[in-house]
Amino acid sequence: MNDAAKRGAGHPSEGIYGVHAVREALERRAIDHVLVAEGQSSRRVQEVINRCRQAGISVRFAPRQALDRAAGTAHHQDVVAVCSAKAYVEVESLLAAPHPLLVALDGVEDPRNLGAVARAAVAAGADGLIIPERRAAGLTPAAAGASAGALEHVKVARVPNLVRVLVDLKRSNVWIYGFEPQATKTYLELDYRAACLLLFGGEGRGLHRLVREASDELARIPLHGPVESLNVAVAAGIVLFEAARQRAAEP
């Protein structure tokens, strides 16, 4: 094992770096995604990319400076594996509760927001969280840190196609509630007592069109004064605790 691989194998931060170390990690660790330097043409790195694709692990191409930050060194051999803080589950396992309360995030890219949403979900008694594979934060140590330990107490499913999952959930009698500022209804007008999924969009962009169209109902959180929007974790917390209130009041 060369020097870079040795350092990568024992690096304490989020990134495992070096071609050999990453290959070993793909066999032994839960990997959130693999970063590959843009423009690299190494045969050995291409072999890592091929292994990732065979295993269904997301590969993200990024400037070399981004890999330097993730690895904590410039000696990463153009590849860094970002480890998952915990393993993902299948969507079906989120439906085990009689009337599951679920949360889905559409393109939330900041792992701190993901961690904060997970914390609110656990505190409100939600049964699981669904996130997309692409252009979204995953269960990295940064997300785990932002959750302040709550991530260990919630099931998280990561899916390649969020719209398809929403359609499948609707067939399983799960109501899909999407939240965006332009909606006519408010979040207080929805019934959260049945099986339902609360759907929140990414920072600054909100829900994608196809995701919005897959929703059964759209609702907003009324805002006052000059504030035009809320952080996704704050919005999720407000709606989650209204859902918890309704469920607690149910006879």
C-alpha positions in Angstrom: 0.0 0.0 0.0 1.5 3.4 -1.0 1.7 6.3 1.4 -1.4 8.1 0.2 -3.5 4.9 0.6 -2.1 4.3 4.1 -3.1 7.8 5.2 -6.5 7.4 3.6 -7.2 4.1 5.3 -6.8 5.7 8.7 -7.9 9.3 8.1 -10.3 10.4 10.9 -12.4 12.8 8.8 -15.3 12.1 6.4 -13.1 11.1 3.5 -11.2 7.9 2.8 -8.7 8.6 0.0 -6.2 6.9 -2.2 -7.2 4.4 -4.9 -6.3 1.3 -2.9 -7.9 2.6 0.3 -11.2 3.5 -1.5 -11.3 0.1 -3.2 -11.0 -1.6 0.2 -13.7 0.7 1.6 -16.1 -0.2 -1.1 -15.9 -3.8 0.1 -16.1 -3.1 3.8 -17.8 0.2 4.6 -21.1 1.9 4.0 -20.2 4.6 1.5 -22.4 7.6 0.9 -20.7 8.7 -2.3 -17.3 8.8 -4.0 -15.7 12.1 -5.2 -13.6 11.9 -8.4 -11.5 14.8 -9.6 -12.7 16.4 -12.8 -10.6 15.7 -15.8 -8.7 12.8 -14.4 -7.9 9.9 -16.8 -6.3 7.3 -14.6 -7.2 3.7 -15.4 -7.1 2.8 -11.7 -9.6 5.6 -10.8 -11.8 4.4 -13.7 -11.8 0.9 -12.1 -13.1 2.5 -8.9 -15.8 4.4 -10.8 -16.9 1.1 -12.4 -17.1 -0.7 -9.0 -19.2 2.2 -7.6 -21.6 1.9 -10.5 -21.9 -1.8 -10.1 -22.6 -1.4 -6.4 -25.1 1.5 -7.0 -22.9 4.0 -5.2 -23.2 7.6 -6.3 -20.1 9.0 -8.1 -19.7 12.8 -8.1 -17.1 14.6 -10.2 -15.7 17.7 -8.5 -12.8 20.2 -8.8 -9.6 18.9 -7.2 -9.8 21.5 -4.5 -13.1 19.9 -3.3 -11.3 16.6 -2.9 -8.5 18.3 -1.1 -11.0 19.6 1.5 -12.8 16.2 1.8 -9.5 14.3 2.3 -7.7 16.9 4.3 -4.7 16.6 2.0 -3.8 17.1 -1.7 -2.4 13.5 -1.8 -5.7 11.7 -2.6 -4.9 10.3 -6.0 -8.0 12.0 -7.5 -10.5 9.8 -5.5 -12.2 10.2 -2.1 -14.9 8.0 -0.6 -17.3 9.8 1.8 -18.5 7.3 4.3 -22.1 7.0 5.5 -22.7 7.7 9.2 -25.2 4.7 9.1 -26.7 2.3 6.7 -29.7 3.1 4.5 -32.9 1.0 4.6 -35.4 0.0 1.9 -38.5 2.2 1.5 -40.7 -0.8 2.4 -39.3 -1.0 5.9 -40.7 2.5 6.5 -44.2 1.3 6.1 -44.2 -1.2 9.0 -46.1 1.2 11.4 -49.9 1.1 11.1 -50.2 4.8 9.9 -46.6 5.8 9.2 -45.6 9.5 9.3 -42.8 10.0 6.8 -40.6 12.9 5.6 -39.0 13.2 2.2 -36.5 15.9 1.1 -36.3 17.0 -2.5 -32.8 18.1 -3.2 -31.6 19.4 0.2 -27.9 19.7 -0.3 -26.6 21.0 3.0 -25.9 18.0 5.3 -26.5 20.3 8.3 -30.1 20.8 7.1 -30.5 17.1 6.6 -29.3 16.5 10.2 -31.6 19.1 11.6 -34.6 17.7 9.8 -33.7 14.2 11.1 -33.6 15.6 14.6 -37.1 17.2 14.2 -38.4 14.0 12.7 -37.3 11.9 15.7 -38.6 14.5 18.2 -42.0 14.5 16.5 -42.2 10.7 16.3 -41.9 10.3 12.6 -41.3 6.8 11.3 -38.7 7.5 8.6 -37.0 9.8 6.2 -36.6 9.5 2.4 -33.8 11.3 0.4 -32.8 11.1 -3.3 -29.4 9.8 -4.4 -28.5 12.6 -6.7 -27.9 16.3 -5.9 -28.8 15.9 -2.3 -27.0 15.5 1.0 -26.5 12.0 2.3 -25.8 10.5 5.7 -22.3 11.8 6.1 -20.7 12.5 9.5 -21.6 16.2 9.0 -25.3 15.3 8.9 -24.9 13.0 11.9 -23.2 15.8 13.8 -26.0 18.3 13.0 -28.6 15.8 14.2 -26.9 15.7 17.6 -27.4 11.9 17.8 -30.9 11.8 16.5 -29.8 10.2 13.2 -29.2 6.9 15.1 -33.0 6.8 15.9 -34.6 7.2 12.5 -34.7 5.0 9.5 -33.5 6.6 6.3 -34.1 5.3 2.7 -32.1 6.7 -0.2 -33.8 6.3 -3.6 -32.7 6.8 -7.2 -36.0 8.2 -8.3 -38.0 10.2 -5.8 -41.1 10.7 -8.0 -41.4 7.0 -8.7 -41.3 6.3 -4.9 -44.0 8.9 -4.3 -46.2 7.3 -6.9 -45.6 3.9 -5.3 -46.4 5.2 -1.8 -49.7 6.7 -3.1 -50.7 3.2 -4.3 -50.0 2.0 -0.7 -52.5 4.6 0.6 -49.9 7.1 1.8 -51.0 10.7 1.4 -48.3 12.9 -0.1 -48.3 16.5 1.2 -45.9 18.9 -0.5 -45.0 22.3 1.1 -44.2 25.4 -0.8 -44.9 29.2 -0.3 -47.2 29.6 -3.3 -49.8 27.0 -2.2 -53.4 28.1 -1.5 -54.0 25.9 1.6 -52.1 26.3 4.8 -50.4 23.4 6.7 -53.1 23.7 9.4 -55.8 22.6 6.9 -54.3 19.2 6.2 -55.2 15.9 8.0 -52.1 14.1 9.2 -53.8 11.3 11.1 -53.7 8.9 8.2 -50.5 7.5 6.7 -48.8 10.5 5.1 -45.5 11.8 3.8 -44.4 15.4 4.3 -42.4 16.6 1.3 -40.0 19.6 1.6 -37.9 21.1 -1.2 -34.2 22.1 -1.3 -32.6 25.3 -0.3 -33.7 28.2 -2.5 -35.3 26.1 -5.2 -38.2 24.4 -3.5 -40.0 21.4 -4.9 -39.1 20.2 -8.5 -42.1 20.3 -10.9 -42.5 16.5 -11.2 -42.2 16.1 -7.4 -44.8 18.8 -6.9 -47.2 17.2 -9.4 -46.9 13.9 -7.6 -48.2 15.4 -4.4 -51.8 14.9 -3.3 -52.0 18.2 -1.6 -49.8 21.4 -1.5 -49.7 23.6 1.5 -47.8 26.6 2.9 -46.7 27.9 6.2 -48.2 31.4 6.6 -45.4 34.0 7.2 -45.7 37.5 8.6 -43.6 40.7 8.2 -40.6 40.8 5.8 -39.7 37.1 6.1 -40.3 35.4 2.8 -39.1 31.9 3.5 -38.0 29.5 6.3 -35.0 27.2 6.5 -36.1 23.7 5.5 -35.4 22.3 8.9 -37.5 25.0 10.6 -40.4 24.4 8.1 -40.2 20.6 8.6 -40.3 21.1 12.4 -43.4 23.3 12.3 -45.3 20.8 10.1 -44.1 17.7 12.0 -45.2 19.0 15.3 -48.7 19.9 13.9 -48.8 16.3 12.7 -47.8 15.0 16.1 -50.4 17.2 17.8 -53.2 15.9 15.6 -52.1 12.3 16.1 -51.9 12.8 19.9 -55.5 14.2 19.9 -56.9 11.3 17.9 -59.2 9.2 20.2 
